[in-house]
Amino acid sequence: QVRLVESGGGLVQPGGSLRLSCTASGYIFGITNMGWYRQAPGKQRELVARVISGGSTNYADSVKGRFTISRDNTKNTVYLQMNSLKPEDTAVYLCNVVLNHLNYWGQGTQVTVSS
């Protein structure tokens, strides 16, 4: 069983910053990808950013240059530093890990960007 615990969401003004964290526990040997998705009301879930096991990263075009994903394998934790936040970044952010080709999801953390 894989357990994902997320933290760091909240309310921030446009232009502000937030840092999300997600720590994996349980049977996690062999995790490949770790990343973040988001889902806004009425919209499909979309990839925000992910770190592949070799260290390479993927970002959604909408967040390139503003968000930075990093991974600490010693802590089984993935981080998402979000800068220059915009109202359109408002969504539930979900942590995702891939283990043995299976996807595991956190419960999600709300990020609201509003003045």
NUVEXNU-355540 format. One record per residue (C-alpha): residue in three letters; y, x, z. Coordinates in pm, whole numbers, padded with zeros to 5 digits, always signed. Layout:
# NUVEXNU-355540
ALAYXZ
...
# end
This chain:
# NUVEXNU-355540
GLN+00000+00000+00000
VAL+00347+00124-00090
ARG+00646+00024+00117
LEU+01003+00068-00005
VAL+01297+00044+00232
GLU+01643+00025+00079
SER+01983+00066+00238
GLY+02345+00117+00147
GLY+02458-00199-00026
GLY+02769-00392+00066
LEU+03110-00513-00039
VAL+03348-00268-00202
GLN+03675-00294-00392
PRO+03694-00206-00761
GLY+03715+00170-00800
GLY+03528+00229-00477
SER+03199+00401-00409
LEU+02866+00322-00249
ARG+02548+00520-00197
LEU+02210+00350-00206
SER+01898+00498-00053
CYS+01533+00403-00093
THR+01251+00559+00106
ALA+00888+00517+00011
SER+00605+00518+00263
GLY+00236+00441+00275
TYR-00009+00560+00013
ILE+00245+00731-00212
PHE+00060+01035-00338
GLY+00113+01060-00710
ILE+00439+00870-00750
THR+00585+00945-01091
ASN+00908+00758-01154
MET+01158+00655-00886
GLY+01461+00455-00976
TRP+01693+00159-00944
TYR+01717-00167-01132
ARG+01967-00446-01084
GLN+01977-00817-01138
ALA+02291-01026-01151
PRO+02286-01407-01123
GLY+02172-01561-01448
LYS+02090-01226-01605
GLN+01773-01033-01667
ARG+01674-00741-01451
GLU+01792-00416-01606
LEU+01733-00049-01551
VAL+02024+00129-01385
ALA+01884+00479-01347
ARG+01555+00654-01284
VAL+01417+00999-01213
ILE+01094+01092-01383
SER+00846+01318-01202
GLY+00948+01623-01403
GLY+01305+01576-01288
SER+01463+01427-01597
THR+01685+01123-01558
ASN+01766+00811-01755
TYR+02080+00600-01713
ALA+02197+00270-01851
ASP+02487+00326-02088
SER+02707+00108-01871
VAL+02680+00343-01573
LYS+02679+00685-01738
GLY+02946+00908-01594
ARG+02990+00686-01289
PHE+02647+00676-01121
THR+02427+00966-01021
ILE+02062+00939-00926
SER+01884+01200-00720
ARG+01546+01235-00559
ASP+01430+01420-00249
ASN+01055+01459-00275
THR+01033+01606+00076
LYS+01165+01276+00213
ASN+01011+01049-00053
THR+01362+00915-00105
VAL+01569+00831-00407
TYR+01947+00798-00394
LEU+02199+00630-00618
GLN+02558+00746-00583
MET+02783+00485-00740
ASN+03145+00575-00809
SER+03426+00395-00989
LEU+03256+00065-00924
LYS+03351-00234-01137
PRO+03315-00607-01074
GLU+03046-00617-01342
ASP+02834-00385-01125
THR+02789-00673-00882
ALA+02417-00746-00851
VAL+02111-00713-00634
TYR+01991-00357-00668
LEU+01617-00305-00645
CYS+01434+00018-00582
ASN+01137+00084-00809
VAL+00858+00338-00799
VAL+00570+00388-01037
LEU+00236+00494-00894
ASN-00081+00508-01098
HIS+00098+00315-01372
LEU+00178+00030-01133
ASN+00531-00080-01045
TYR+00633-00132-00685
TRP+00959-00297-00585
GLY+01184-00304-00284
GLN+01332-00626-00155
GLY+01672-00544-00297
THR+02015-00475-00158
GLN+02328-00667-00254
VAL+02619-00480-00408
THR+02938-00680-00449
VAL+03245-00532-00616
SER+03547-00751-00556
SER+03907-00732-00448
# end
